[in-house]
Amino acid sequence: MTKFGIRALIALAIFAAGLSGCSQEGTLVIKNSASTEFAGFVDGTQVTIDTLGSYETTAYIGKSLAVVGPDHISIIVAGSATTKRAFSEEVTIKSGETTTFQIVDDTGALIFTNMHGRTVNEIAASQCDSLKFGPNLLEEKRTIPPGSTRTIQLDAGCWDIQINYDRDEFLEVVTGVEIEIGQLIEIKWDTNYVYPPPASPAPAR
């Protein structure tokens, strides 16, 4: 056999070894440490993760052995929870390693139920030490009909909530709504509603 033939066989063997080489894979574990359920996408796959739950996936990266391939891959994790604002983040997974991605609370939320007989058209908020209300917090062209509930994310702090109802004819303000990151505050609103402050702790005995 000629030198050329021997080299050709060696090259073919290396190529075959590369094709049959071991797959490089990495593991991604997503842990939901938020106070509420996470819903979103992991590398294009739709997932939901309960509070304190987790989701695990294996990412194929490339071939090892004779063919030198990549040792990492990046995928997109995107979504939100009631107490986690919508996000989209690139996560790098390394070959042979487990990467953990943590979902944590970064906001609070107002669970607003309209107990009044008229439709709520807008809800705005201002910090308790401010007289200026911000923009409408409801989604565009969304209202809150009688008996319906909407979830509104709010940063931690003390808030005054302005309710606009019945075709902009009436305004009411609920004052002193204290909220913390990861906390859900429920308001069952009707006219003359007064937000109850948190109950004082029972005295020690």
KEBAGU-815428 format. One record per residue (C-alpha): x, z, y; chain; residue in one letter; residue number from 1. Coordinates in nm, 4 decimals, always signed. Each point is the difference from the previous one (the first is absolute). Layout:
<nodes>
> X|Z|Y|A|A|NUM
...
</nodes>
This chain:
<nodes>
> +0.0000|+0.0000|+0.0000|A|M|1
> +0.1326|-0.0932|+0.3407|A|T|2
> +0.0666|+0.2490|+0.2777|A|K|3
> -0.2923|-0.1514|+0.1851|A|F|4
> -0.2291|+0.0657|-0.2941|A|G|5
> +0.1178|+0.3579|-0.0343|A|I|6
> -0.0590|+0.0657|+0.3698|A|R|7
> -0.3439|-0.1529|-0.0245|A|A|8
> -0.0908|+0.2287|-0.2900|A|L|9
> +0.1289|+0.3047|+0.1876|A|I|10
> -0.2020|-0.0959|+0.3082|A|A|11
> -0.3089|-0.0527|-0.2149|A|L|12
> +0.0478|+0.3383|-0.1658|A|A|13
> +0.0349|+0.1725|+0.3367|A|I|14
> -0.3143|-0.1749|+0.1263|A|F|15
> -0.1945|+0.1016|-0.3113|A|A|16
> +0.1219|+0.3562|+0.0304|A|A|17
> -0.1182|+0.0061|+0.3570|A|G|18
> -0.3447|-0.1236|-0.0968|A|L|19
> -0.0259|+0.2554|-0.2763|A|S|20
> +0.1564|+0.2804|+0.1999|A|G|21
> -0.1653|+0.3323|+0.0595|A|C|22
> -0.2649|+0.0117|+0.2698|A|S|23
> +0.0789|+0.2143|+0.3011|A|Q|24
> -0.2946|+0.2142|+0.0972|A|E|25
> -0.0711|+0.2837|+0.2364|A|G|26
> -0.2852|+0.2470|+0.0224|A|T|27
> -0.2104|+0.0855|+0.3027|A|L|28
> -0.2054|+0.3197|+0.0077|A|V|29
> -0.2440|+0.0491|+0.2868|A|I|30
> -0.1177|+0.3573|+0.0520|A|K|31
> -0.3022|+0.0734|+0.2160|A|N|32
> +0.0644|+0.3304|+0.1741|A|S|33
> -0.2650|-0.0739|+0.2644|A|A|34
> -0.3171|+0.2094|+0.0149|A|S|35
> -0.2186|-0.3030|-0.0764|A|T|36
> -0.0069|-0.2968|-0.2379|A|E|37
> +0.2401|-0.2873|+0.0687|A|F|38
> -0.1214|-0.3588|-0.0280|A|A|39
> +0.2260|-0.3006|+0.0442|A|G|40
> +0.2332|-0.2496|-0.1628|A|F|41
> +0.3276|+0.0299|-0.1876|A|V|42
> +0.1833|-0.3335|-0.0287|A|D|43
> -0.3347|-0.1764|+0.0394|A|G|44
> -0.1801|+0.2118|-0.2611|A|T|45
> -0.2972|+0.1998|+0.1250|A|Q|46
> +0.0265|+0.3709|-0.0787|A|V|47
> -0.1736|+0.3282|+0.0796|A|T|48
> +0.1738|+0.3344|-0.0443|A|I|49
> -0.1834|+0.3309|+0.0005|A|D|50
> +0.1305|+0.2943|+0.1999|A|T|51
> +0.3058|+0.1427|-0.1789|A|L|52
> -0.0140|-0.2973|-0.2366|A|G|53
> +0.2650|-0.2655|-0.0611|A|S|54
> +0.0413|-0.3667|-0.0887|A|Y|55
> +0.2942|-0.1447|-0.1947|A|E|56
> +0.1117|-0.3606|-0.0352|A|T|57
> +0.3037|-0.1777|-0.1439|A|T|58
> +0.1606|-0.2741|+0.2073|A|A|59
> +0.1890|-0.2852|-0.1675|A|Y|60
> +0.3188|-0.0707|+0.1926|A|I|61
> +0.2073|-0.2535|-0.1970|A|G|62
> +0.2373|-0.0513|-0.2937|A|K|63
> +0.3190|+0.1847|-0.0706|A|S|64
> +0.2865|-0.0675|-0.2474|A|L|65
> +0.1757|-0.3361|+0.0438|A|A|66
> -0.2056|-0.1069|+0.2999|A|V|67
> +0.0454|+0.2307|+0.2970|A|V|68
> -0.3389|+0.0426|+0.1674|A|G|69
> -0.1419|+0.2192|+0.2775|A|P|70
> +0.0064|+0.3760|-0.0454|A|D|71
> -0.3007|+0.0784|+0.2201|A|H|72
> -0.3295|-0.1382|+0.1226|A|I|73
> -0.2295|+0.0848|+0.2921|A|S|74
> -0.3779|+0.0212|-0.0240|A|I|75
> -0.2709|+0.0802|+0.2523|A|I|76
> -0.2126|+0.3151|-0.0144|A|V|77
> -0.2980|-0.0105|+0.2369|A|A|78
> -0.3263|+0.1855|+0.0487|A|G|79
> -0.1536|+0.3126|+0.1490|A|S|80
> -0.1871|+0.3211|-0.0694|A|A|81
> -0.2492|+0.1924|+0.2088|A|T|82
> +0.2875|+0.2208|+0.1154|A|T|83
> +0.2711|-0.2700|-0.0132|A|K|84
> -0.0007|-0.2806|+0.2541|A|R|85
> +0.0258|-0.3578|-0.1258|A|A|86
> +0.3593|-0.1029|-0.0716|A|F|87
> +0.2071|-0.2733|-0.1647|A|S|88
> +0.3496|+0.0901|-0.1160|A|E|89
> +0.2753|-0.1731|-0.1941|A|E|90
> +0.1362|+0.2075|-0.2891|A|V|91
> +0.3275|-0.0832|-0.1773|A|T|92
> +0.0140|+0.0492|-0.3771|A|I|93
> +0.3422|+0.0086|-0.1684|A|K|94
> +0.0763|-0.1143|-0.3519|A|S|95
> -0.0087|+0.2785|-0.2564|A|G|96
> -0.1235|+0.2547|+0.2531|A|E|97
> -0.3286|+0.1663|+0.0883|A|T|98
> -0.1014|-0.0168|+0.3649|A|T|99
> -0.2603|+0.2463|+0.1280|A|T|100
> -0.2172|-0.0862|+0.2987|A|F|101
> -0.1962|+0.2858|+0.1551|A|Q|102
> -0.3312|-0.0376|+0.1847|A|I|103
> -0.0531|+0.2867|+0.2446|A|V|104
> -0.2621|+0.0893|+0.2588|A|D|105
> +0.0687|-0.1140|+0.3553|A|D|106
> -0.3415|+0.0472|+0.1632|A|T|107
> -0.3223|+0.1966|-0.0160|A|G|108
> -0.3499|-0.1433|-0.0222|A|A|109
> -0.3463|+0.0579|+0.1423|A|L|110
> -0.2894|-0.0488|-0.2421|A|I|111
> -0.2837|-0.0772|+0.2411|A|F|112
> -0.3606|-0.0111|-0.1213|A|T|113
> -0.2755|-0.1097|+0.2383|A|N|114
> -0.2910|+0.2405|-0.0518|A|M|115
> -0.1783|-0.1270|+0.3116|A|H|116
> -0.2866|-0.2496|+0.0027|A|G|117
> +0.1916|-0.2476|+0.2166|A|R|118
> +0.3008|-0.2179|-0.0795|A|T|119
> +0.3451|+0.1074|+0.1169|A|V|120
> +0.1681|-0.3001|+0.1635|A|N|121
> +0.3387|+0.1411|+0.0949|A|E|122
> +0.2160|+0.3043|-0.0582|A|I|123
> +0.2953|+0.0803|+0.2250|A|A|124
> +0.2395|+0.2925|+0.0090|A|A|125
> +0.2142|+0.1795|+0.2541|A|S|126
> +0.2393|+0.2871|-0.0428|A|Q|127
> -0.1550|+0.3269|+0.1090|A|C|128
> +0.2238|+0.0289|+0.3070|A|D|129
> -0.0864|-0.3527|+0.1204|A|S|130
> -0.3040|-0.1368|+0.1820|A|L|131
> +0.0621|-0.3618|-0.1044|A|K|132
> -0.1530|-0.1318|-0.3201|A|F|133
> +0.1709|-0.2695|-0.2016|A|G|134
> -0.1436|-0.3238|-0.1438|A|P|135
> -0.2819|-0.0288|-0.2511|A|N|136
> +0.1204|+0.1334|-0.3362|A|L|137
> -0.2577|-0.1865|-0.2065|A|L|138
> +0.0916|-0.3334|-0.1529|A|E|139
> -0.0965|-0.3054|+0.2019|A|E|140
> -0.3739|-0.0667|-0.0100|A|K|141
> -0.0520|+0.3065|-0.2220|A|R|142
> -0.2537|+0.2694|+0.0851|A|T|143
> -0.1236|+0.3155|-0.1711|A|I|144
> -0.3715|-0.0300|-0.0787|A|P|145
> -0.2044|+0.3170|-0.0588|A|P|146
> +0.1067|+0.1713|-0.3217|A|G|147
> +0.3256|-0.1977|-0.0302|A|S|148
> +0.3547|+0.1329|-0.0097|A|T|149
> +0.3261|-0.1377|+0.1380|A|R|150
> +0.3554|+0.1217|-0.0486|A|T|151
> +0.2204|+0.0079|+0.3111|A|I|152
> +0.3710|+0.0793|-0.0172|A|Q|153
> +0.1309|+0.2378|+0.2678|A|L|154
> +0.3447|+0.1389|+0.0661|A|D|155
> +0.0559|+0.3728|-0.0161|A|A|156
> -0.1172|+0.1910|+0.3068|A|G|157
> -0.3044|+0.1144|+0.1922|A|C|158
> -0.2517|-0.2748|+0.0766|A|W|159
> -0.3167|-0.0532|+0.1992|A|D|160
> -0.2215|-0.2610|-0.1646|A|I|161
> -0.2279|-0.2196|+0.2126|A|Q|162
> -0.3049|-0.1512|-0.1715|A|I|163
> -0.1700|-0.3049|+0.1510|A|N|164
> -0.3426|-0.0695|-0.1482|A|Y|165
> -0.3198|-0.1954|+0.0524|A|D|166
> +0.1418|-0.3143|+0.1634|A|R|167
> +0.2348|+0.1771|+0.2422|A|D|168
> -0.2814|+0.1959|+0.1587|A|E|169
> +0.1117|+0.3443|-0.1138|A|F|170
> +0.3334|+0.1783|-0.0284|A|L|171
> +0.0798|+0.3361|-0.1545|A|E|172
> +0.3288|+0.1806|-0.0510|A|V|173
> +0.1009|+0.2307|-0.2829|A|V|174
> +0.2813|+0.2197|+0.1254|A|T|175
> +0.2850|+0.1922|-0.1578|A|G|176
> +0.0401|-0.1781|-0.3344|A|V|177
> +0.3268|+0.1297|-0.1450|A|E|178
> +0.1607|-0.2125|-0.2696|A|I|179
> +0.3266|+0.0082|-0.1936|A|E|180
> +0.1899|-0.2643|-0.1938|A|I|181
> -0.1561|-0.0366|-0.3437|A|G|182
> -0.3221|+0.1734|+0.1067|A|Q|183
> -0.3530|-0.1401|-0.0221|A|L|184
> -0.2440|+0.1230|+0.2642|A|I|185
> -0.3693|-0.0570|-0.0690|A|E|186
> -0.2484|-0.0363|+0.2842|A|I|187
> -0.3702|-0.0486|-0.0682|A|K|188
> -0.0954|-0.1020|+0.3492|A|W|189
> -0.3310|+0.0322|+0.1806|A|D|190
> -0.0766|+0.0475|+0.3698|A|T|191
> +0.1284|+0.3294|+0.1422|A|N|192
> +0.2357|+0.0371|-0.2953|A|Y|193
> +0.2655|+0.2694|+0.0473|A|V|194
> +0.3131|-0.0165|-0.2127|A|Y|195
> +0.0460|+0.3313|-0.1810|A|P|196
> +0.3520|+0.1393|+0.0305|A|P|197
> +0.1759|+0.0925|-0.3258|A|P|198
> -0.1083|+0.3329|-0.1411|A|A|199
> +0.2335|+0.2883|+0.0798|A|S|200
> +0.1821|+0.1432|-0.3025|A|P|201
> -0.1554|+0.3102|-0.1497|A|A|202
> +0.1712|+0.3227|+0.1114|A|P|203
> +0.2418|+0.1497|-0.2480|A|A|204
> -0.1210|+0.3055|-0.1849|A|R|205
</nodes>
